[in-house]
Amino acid sequence: MASNIRIMLEEREHLMLRECAAHSDRSLGRIREEEQCDIRTVFQRDRDRIIHSKSFRRLKDKTQVFLTPDGDHYRTRLTHTLEVAQIARSISKALLLNEDLTEAIALGHDLGHTPFGHAGERALDRACPLGFAHNEQSIRVVSILEKDGKGLNLTREVLDGILNHQTEGSPFTLEGRVVQLADKMAYVNHDIDDAIRGHIICEEDIPKELTDVLGHSLKERLNTLVHDVVIHSGDKDEIVMSDRVRTALTKLREYMFASVYTNPVAKGQEAKAERLVEQLYAYYNADTDRLPDEFRRMIAEGERKERVVADYVAGMTDKFAVMTYEELMIPKAWGVY
């Protein structure tokens, strides 16, 4: 029975999904060929590999927007990832696209993010002469860094969706484009929710011309956005929004940059975080023998030391980065009086 389950699932996709959806048995495959699972499709297998990875678990202690927030209900990089996955799955299910591929891309899209969110990303991009971008780092994580250098060996569809999830990207699957849009829907709206919780803005501060289009609460706005994508993409082989709603979302994002993402209350600690990341990078780059064994081994096998140091620092959680900095940089009392 078990040997037929994957084949049955693949056949079911052909009965239930649109022709323009990604079908598991038509996948472009993996970089390294491997034997198929008997009960899971290739995209289900990718999703499971991501969930069980160490980099996925570390997302729970990485900043989304607010550095060291005072409260238990602010988003982290992990909860952001889960919200993206939920929104993207809802859209894919309604559009009869491949929900498993969508979920795998969504769960993996931020695995390469640094400690302290985009502040850490900016710092590493400055410090590392090879540059740094979290979407490209996510590909290094799943292709090289996980499983002691073996990587997760994900399908090309998932790799493409992860690499191209940012606004300027162009995923080749509709499922990847759903995640790209769901990411923006999620972070704009949950960042509003966190900013209201942190007393940086209130609901009434959001321009009325935007809330009249999108809604006057988190629930209403997400409902409007998801429905708009589903309605306007339902008869097309592309993922689109109406001009009215797309413009309102773009302007809401601009409002968030002006009012929250550069607000000193939300961002007052970012300069400290950036200096911390830069100094950690400089410390390990000056003497790579201080790196853990697996990273030194990568250098010995031919990887550029600048990239490997960035790999190590980028993989740190906020807490581990602070603890490491304190251990390396802060003097400690030593004598007995």
N, C-alpha and C positions, 0 to 999 in steps of 0.2 A: 504493500500500500504506500509506504513512505516514498518509494522510488518514483511514484507517479504524481506526487503532490506538486512539485515545482512545475511539471509539464501542465498539470491541470490549472495552476494559477496563471501560467503564461497564456493558455488558451482562453481563460476567462477574461484576461485583459483585452484580447481581440474582440470578444463579444461586448464588452462594457465600455471600452475607451474609444475616443475619437481616433480617426485614422492619423491625424496630425500629432497625437500624443506619442510619447516615447514608450515603446513596447520592450519589455525585458528581453525577449528572445531576439530582438533586433539591435541589442546594445552593440556599440562599437568595441566593447570588450575592455580588458585590463592591460596595463603595460606588460605585466607578466601573466601569461596564461596559467590557469589553474583549473582543477576539476570543479565542476558545478556542484552546488549543494543540492541534496535530494528534496528538501522541503521548503527552500526559500529561493525567490528570484534573485538576480544579481543586485538589484537595487535594494531589496530588503536586507540582503547581506551587507551591503555598504552601510546602510543605516545602523545596523547592529554593531558593526566594527567601530563606527564613530562614537556611538553611545558608550561603548566599553573602553574607549581610549583614555589614557591618562590626561591628555590635553583637554578633553571634554570635561573631565572632573575638575580640572583647575579653573575652569571658567567661573565657578561659583565664588571664587575669591579674587576676581578681576573687576575693575571699575567699569561701569557702563558710562555714566555721566558725572555723578557726584562722588568726589573723592572723600573717603572716610565719613559717610553720612551718619548723622546721629539718629538712628532708628533702624528697625528691622524690616521695613516694608519698601525700601528703595530698591530699584532694579540693580542687578549685577549683570555681567556679561552672559551668565548662564540663563537667568530669567529672560533677558532680552532674546536670547537664542530660542528659547522655548516659545515665546510669544510670536516670534517670526514663523516658527514651524507651524503653530496653530493657525495663524492667519493664512499662510501659504497653503496648508492642507485644505482649509475650507474652500478656498478659491479653486484649487485643483480638483477637488471632489465635485464641485458644482459644474465645472467646465469639462468633466469627464477626461481629465488628464491623469497622468501616472502619479498617484499620491505618494507611493513609496520613493520614487526618485525625488519628488518635491521635498519630502521630509528629510531625506539624506542630505541634499544640498543645504537646506535650511539649518540642520543641526551642525553641519561642518563649516558653515560660511565664516565664522569668526574664530576658529581654532588657533589662528596665528596671531591673535591680538596680544598686545603687550600688557604689562601691569600699568595701571593708571590710565587706561583707555587711550584716547587719541593724544593725550599729553605724552605718554610713553612712546607712542608711535612717532610723534614729531621729534622727540629727543633722540631716538635711535636712528631716524633718518638723517639727522644732523651729524650724529657721532660716527656712524658707520660710513666709510668712504664708498661703499658699494650701494648705499641707499637702503631704504627699508619701507615696505608697504605691507599692511597686515593681510591683504588678500593673497599676495604672493607668498607671504610667510605661511599662510594656511596650507598652501600647496606643499611647501617644504615639510610641514608638520606631518601631513598625511602620506607623503611620498617617501620621506627620508627619516624623519626624526622619531616617529612612533616605532615601537617594537624593535628597539635596539638597532636602528638603521635599516630595517627591512621595509618600513612604511606599512600602510594599510592596504596598498594595492587596490585602490578604488577604481571603478569604471570611469571611462573617459567622460561620460555624461556628467557624473558627479564632480569630477575635477574641473570641468569647464564651468559648471554652475558656481562652484566655490570661487574660482579665479575671477569670474566676471560679474560678481554680485553687486558691485558698486555702480553708481549712476552711469558712469562713463563706459561700463562694460557692455558686451553684446553676446549674451549666452546663445548657444545654437539650439537649445531645446526650449519649448514653451514653458516647461516646468522650471527651468533656470530663470526665465523672465518673470515668472510668478514670484519666485523667491526674491528677485531683485526689487520688485515693487513692494512685496510684503515687508521687506527690511525697512524701507522708508516709512511705510504706514506705521509699523510698530514703533520705531524709535521716536518719530515725531510725536506720536500720541502718548506713549508711556513716559516720555520725557516731560510732556506737559503735566501729566499726572504727578510725577515726582517733583516738579517745580512748584506745583500747587501745594503739595505736602510739605515742601521746604519753605513755604511762605515767600517764594521769590516772585511769583505772579499769582493772580487769582483768575478764575474762569472769566470774570467780567473784563479782564484786561485784554483778552484776545479780541482782535478787531471784529466788529459785528458783521462786516461784510463776508468774513470767512466762516464764522459760526453759523450764519444764516444759510450758508451752502452746505457745510459739513456736519453741523450739529453742535449742541451746547454741552456735551459731556463726552467722556472717553468712549462710552458705549455707543452713543449716537454717531460719533465721527467714524469709528471703525465700521459700524454697520453701513453707513453711507458709502465709504470707500470700497468695502468688499462687494456690496451690491452693484456699485457702479462698474467695477471691473468685470463682474460676472455678466451683467446685462449687455455691456458693449463689446465683450469678447466672445460671447456665446456662439455667434454665427461667423466668426472669423478665425483664420489660422494665425492669429497673433494676439498678444495681450495688450489691451488698450483701455484707456479711460476716456470719459467725455471731456471735452475741452473745459467745460465749466468746473468740474470737480478737480481735474488735473491742475488747472491754474490755481484753484483755492488751496490745494495741497502744497504746491510750490511756494505760494505766498505765506502759508502757515509755517513752512520750514524756514523761510527768510525771517519771519517774526521770531522764531525760536533762536536763531543765530543772534539776532539783535538783542533779545531780552533775556535769554537764559544761557546759551552756550558761551557767551562772553561776559556773563554777569559775575561780578567779583565775589558774591556770596557762594555761587556754585563753583567758581573757578579759582577762588582765591589761593588755593593750595597748589595749583598746577605748576607754577614756576619752581616750587620746591621739588615737586615730583620729577619734573624734567631734569633738574640739576642732579637729582639722585640717580636717575637712569643713566645720564651721561657719565657720571663719575664711576658707576659700576662698570659701564662699558670700557672706560679708559683703564680702570684697574685690571680687568681681565685681559684686555688687549695688550697691555704692557708686559704681561707675563702669563702666557697661556698655560704654563704648568700649574697654575692655580685652579684651572677648570677641572670639573669632574672627569673621570676616566673616559666615559663614552665620547665626550667632546674632544678631548685630546686625541683620541683614536681617530676621529674624523679628520683632524688636521694632519695626522700622520699618514692618512690614506689619500691625501691630496686636496681636501677642501680648503678654501681660503680661510685663513685664521680670522679675518674680519667678519666673514659671514658666520662662522661658528660661534664667535663671541656674541654676535647679535642673536643667534639661535638660543644661546643659553640665557641671556638677559630677557629676551622676549618671552621665554617660557615661564619666567617667574610670576608668581601671584603677587598681589600688592603686599600682603603680609610678609612673604618670603623676601621680597626686595627690600623692605624696610628693615627686617631682621638682619639680612646680610649686610646691608649698609652700616647698621649700627655696630655689627661685629667687626667689620673691616675698617671703619672710618672714625668711630667714636672712641676716644681714650677711656680706659677703665682704671679704677683704683687698683693698686697692686700691693702695697706694703701692709704690714701689720704694725699697728702703732702700739 
